[in-house]
Amino acid sequence: MKLYVKKVKNSKGEVKEWLWVNFIDNNGKRQRKTLKLLNTKANKKLAETKIIPALLYKLENNKFIEKEVPTLDEYMKISFEMNKGTRTASTQYGYQVAYDKRISPILGHRKIDTIKPADVKLLQSSLVDVVSPRRIKNIRAVLNGILSDALDNDLISKNPVSATKTIPLNDSEIYPFSMNDISLILENSEGQNRNFFALAFMTGMRSGEMIALKWSDIDFFKSEINISRTKRMGIEKCPKTKSSKRTIDILDSLKPYLQNQYELTGDKNSYVFLNQDGEGYHDIRRIRDSAWRKTIEKCGLEYRTIYQTRHSFATMMLSNGEDILWVSHTLGHKNSAITLEVYARYIKSKEKKRGSFLEEGLSSKIESQTTHQFVS
């Protein structure tokens, strides 16, 4: 039995040296096992004088039992349970859905120590034509979390996710609707659905913010909407960032739709948008998977996620010369630099001669000096 040192990078990116042993088991199979001890003089002595002799005794007496390595499906349950206390219920649910639908069918049956970087690449490639690059990144994060826990508990020697590149988040994610598209969508929807879509297109609000909106948040007199909460999977919570908590303008074009909605649910003194049971929506999925999808199909438009209403608001406002600071605040961005980074190409360039103020300012000064010299 040979003692050796192995460098292992943990989930935080830290590289540490651990003590491992290399030996042949009773079945003639080569085994490499971690002793779960850092490479120090004291630990080496402990390994050589106590741990290795104990392992040799087990081998000689056929008492060495190989520990069964769990499959990804099996270890997922352990990992999710370990992290339950640090995740919100909605986050845990989202992770579970991503795992069950996208990861488990491809890698769930595999022993966790047999999953290689090539398998992670294969998983990502299988999703390219199915979901957005951002969604692939989220699915990858779920797998990374499970395998990071396995690494921290010495069940694997390396996390294969860290050895693969992420799918780039490219410009294709922004696919805004045109003014004609928006008009078509509103014309082909009715009642509460039309009012909901109008609010989305004319404020850029996130879907969770819209289903969490209450009539007490809307001030028709001041033409303002106060956004102070979001909702997902039936759970209300504060927006994820400080800047997301904001007060935005009600545009004149939006007022008729909000007034129509008030006639439908205003007397309930509750959420602005209610389901068929007269209750607030549990999640955006009900609207997204039914009314939204059916309306897009009815209009004959290529399907786009409901999140594109937010992109549509931003690009529509910026391309028509609206102040970027106002747009940034309305979207709930931390600062205009974030807005600029995402939507720079949509900002309308004014047709003007650049630097004309220099020409005008300097020429007048030169003319003044010339006149002064002539008079002198």
N, C-alpha and C positions, 0 to 999 in steps of 0.2 A: 504494500500500500504506500503510495507516494503522496507526500504533502507538497502542494504548490500554491502559488499566489495568482489571483486573477483580478484584473481591474474591471470594475463594473460601474456604469453610469446610472444613477437613479433618476427618478421622475423630475427632479429639480435640476438635472444637468450636472450634478456633482460626481466626480470620479473618485472612487475609493478602492483600496486594495483589500481583498477578502481571502481568507484561507479556504482552500478546497483540497479534496483528496481524489486520487485516481486509483482505481483498483478493479480487479476482475471478480464478479460475484459467483455464487455457487452454480449458476447456469452457464458460466463461461462468457458472460456478457460484460463488456467494459462499462464501468460506472464512473461518473464524475459528479461529486457531491460537494455542496458548500457546507462548511462547518458553522456558518453563520457567525464567524469571528473575524474582526478586522486584523490586518497583518501588523501585529505588534510582537515584541520579544516575549512578553508575558503570555500572549495567546498562542504563540508558536510552542512555547514550553508546555502549555496546557494540552495542546493538540498532541504533541509527541509523547507525553507521559501518561495521559489519561484517555483522551478521546479515541485516538488511533488504536491503542491496545484494546479498548472496549469493542470497537468495530471489528478488529481481527478476531476477537473471541466469538463474536456473533457469527462471523463467517465460518470459522472452524467448527462451530457447533450447529451450523445450518439454521441459525436464528435470525439471520439478516432478512428482513422483509422489505421488499421494494415498495415504496410509497406510490400509490396510484396518482398519476397526474390528471387533474380534472380537464374536462372539455371546456371550451369557451362558454357554452350554455350553462354548464354547472358553475363555473367560477363567476359568471355574470351575476348570479343570484347572491353570491357572497359579497362581491364588490358593491352592488347596489345597496345591500343591507348595511355595509360598513359606512357608506356615505349618506345614508338616509337622514342622519341628524344635521348634516351641513347643506342639504339641498331643500329647496321649497318643494311642495307637493307637485306643483305644475312642472317644475324642472325635472323631477324624478319621473313623472308621467311621460314627458316629452322624450327623455332618454330611453324609457322602456319601449315606447312606440318605435323610435328610430332603430333600436336593437332588434326588436321582434320582426320588423318589416324589412329592414335593409341588411343587417349584419348576420343575424342568425341563419337565414337560408343559405348563406354562402360559407360562413366560417364556424357556425355554432357547434357542429359535430366534431370539430378538430380539437385535439389535445393542445392546450395553450403553449406548450413548449415546442410544438411543430409548426406554429404559424411564423412565416418568414416575411421579410419585406416585400417579396414578389407577390405574396398573398394579399397584402394590403394594397398594392398597386392594382391587382386584379379586381379587388372590391371597388376601388375608386373608379376604375375604367368601366365597370358594369353599371355605374350610376350616372355616367356622363350624359347619356341621352334620356335619362329618366327624371332627374332632379337638377336644380340649379347648382352652380359651383359653391354658393354659400351653404346650401343644404348639405352638400358633400363634406364641406369643412366641418359642419356640426356633427354629422354621422361619424366622421373620423375622430372627432373629439370624444365621442362616446366610447369608441373602441380603445382609444389611447388611455382613457381613464381606467378602464378595466385592466388593461395590460400593465399600466403603471402600478396598480395595486398588486398585481402578481409579481412584478419586479421587486417592489418594496418588501414583499414577503418571501423573497428568494425562491419562488416557484419557476421563474425563468431568469436567464442570465442577461437578457437584453430585450428592450422593447422594440419590436420591429416597426412600429409606427414612426418612431423617431428617426428611422433610417430611410424614410420615404418622403418625397416632396408633396406639398399640398397642391390641390387644383387651384390655379390662379383665379382670383376674383376679377374677371375682366369686364369690359364695357357692355357685354351682351346682357348683363343683369339689369341694366336700365333700358327698359323697352316701353317708353311712355305712350299713352294714348294721345292722338291728335284731337284738336278741337272738334272736328267732324265726328271722330269716334265717340267722344264724350257726349255730344248731342244725340248721337244714335243710341247710345246706351240709356240715356235718360228718357228718350222718346219710347223706347221699347221696354221700359220698366214702369211700374205703377205703385201707388200707395206708399207704404213704409219703405219698400225696397228702393224706390226712386229717391226718396228723401235721404236714405242712408248713403246711396251712391253719390248724391249731390254733395253731401257733407264731406265725403271722402275726397272727391275731386276738388272741392273749393276750399279745403282747409289743410289737406296733406296730413290729417291726423292718422295715427296708427290705429289699426283695427281694434286692438285691445282698449285703447282710449275711447273709441266711439261706443263700444258696447257697455263701457263703464260710465258713460255720460249720463248725468241726471238733470232734470229740469232746473234744479237749484243751481246748476253750473252755468246756466244760460241767462244772460241779462239782455233782453231785447231793447231796453231803454238806452243802454250804453253801447249796444251792438258788440257785445263781447262774450266769449266762451272761456270759462275757467277750466283748465285741464289739471286735475290734481290726483288722478288715480288711473289705473289700468286694470284689466280683468282678463284672466286666462284660466280655463278649466274651473270656472265657478269661484275662483279666488280673487278677491279685490286686494290690490296693494298699491303702494306709491309707485310712480314712474321710476324706471331704473336709474335715471340720472337727475341731478338737481335741475338742469336746464330743461328737462322734459316737463317739469311742473311749471306751467306758464299760462298766460292769458292772451288769447288771440282775437283778432277782429272777425266780426261776421260781415262778410262782403254783401253788398246790396243784392247781388245775383243769388246769394244763398238764402236770403230772408224768406222768400215765398215758400221754399221747401221746408224750412224750420217751422214756419207758421202752419203749413199743412200738417206737419207731424204733430204739432201742439194740439190740433183738433182731434188727432187720433189717440194720443196718450197723455196729453197735458193735464187732464183731470185726475190722473192716477197718482200724481205727486211722487213719481218714482223714476225709473230709468226712462230715457228718451225713447229707446227702442225696446219693444217687448215682443216676446214670442207668442205663439198661438194660445198659450195657457195664461197670457197676461203677466208673465214674469220676465225678468231680465235674462238676456242670453247667457248661457253657461260658457260659451266659447264662440269664437268667430267661425268655427267650422260649419255650423248650421247654415249660416248665411253664405259662406264661401262655396260650399259643396252643393247648394241647391239654387237659391235665387241668383247668385253671381254667375255660376257656370251656365245656368239655363239662359240668362240674359245675353251673355257673350255669344253663345251658340245661336240664339235667335237673331242677333245682329250680323251673323256671318263673319265675325272677327276671329282672328287667331287667339287661342286661349292664352291669357296672361294672369298671373296671380293677382289677387286683390291688392297686394302691396304696391303694385304698379300705379295705383291711384295716387299714392304719395309721391312717386317719381313724376307722375304727370302734373301734379300741382306745382312742384318745384321747377320743372323744365318750362312749363307754360308761363309761369310768372317771370322767371329770369330771361327767357327769350323775348318777352314783351317789355323788358326794361324796368321791371320792378326792382326796388332797392334790395340788394343782397342781404343787408342787415335785417330788414323786415322779414324776408323769406326765411333766413336762418332762425330767427326767433320763433316764427310761426311753426316751423318744423320741429323745434325743440332741440336744435343742435347746440353744442357747448359754445361754439363761436363760428363766425363766418368763414374761417379758414377750412373748417370741415365741409361746409356747404360748397365752397369754392373747389375743394379737392374732388368732390363727387360730381358736381354739375358745371364745371368751368366751361366746357365746350358749348353749353347752352346759353351762356350769357351773351346777350346781343351786343355786337360791336357797333358803336355809333359812327356814322359816316362823318368824319371831320378830319381836318388837317392837323396831324399831331405836332405838338410843339409850337403852334401858331402864337401862343402867348409870348414866347421868347422873341419871335420876330417882331411882334407889335411893341413889346416893352423895350427891346434894345434899339429898335429903329427910332422910336420917339426920343430916347435918351441921346442917341447920336445926332439926331436932327437938332435937338436943343443945344448941344455942345457946338455944333457947326454954326448955328445962328449966333451964339454968343461970341465965337471967334470972329465972325464976319463983322459983327457990330463993333467989337473991340478994334 
